[in-house]
Amino acid sequence: MHSGLNVRYYDVFIDLDFDGLKYEGYEKIGLSTHGELAIDCEGISVGWVKLGGMDAKWRLDGDTLRVVCGEFSGDVEIGFSGKVAPDSVVGI
């Protein structure tokens, strides 16, 4: 993550489909930052990002989610989904 980052809490909410080997959910991160936020998202699909409850400007750079936030203090929420390989627990 970006230097100058202060994370207060990190919650993950996830809905698992054991039969279909897939999941979806969202992360809620309480933080303060002074620039672009970079979060590893290897193996997942990002559907949406919110800053303080409002839609945020974001992009994927390979396996890194980049969120344009400037100086920000509050909740970052990230909607995601993915699949689990039948012979692995990697991906969550």
Secondary structure, 3 states (H helix, E strand, C coil): CCCCCEEEEEEEEEEEECCCCEEEEEEEEEEEEECCEEEECCCCEEEEEEECCEECEEEEECCEEEEECCEEEEEEEEEEEEECCCCCCCCC
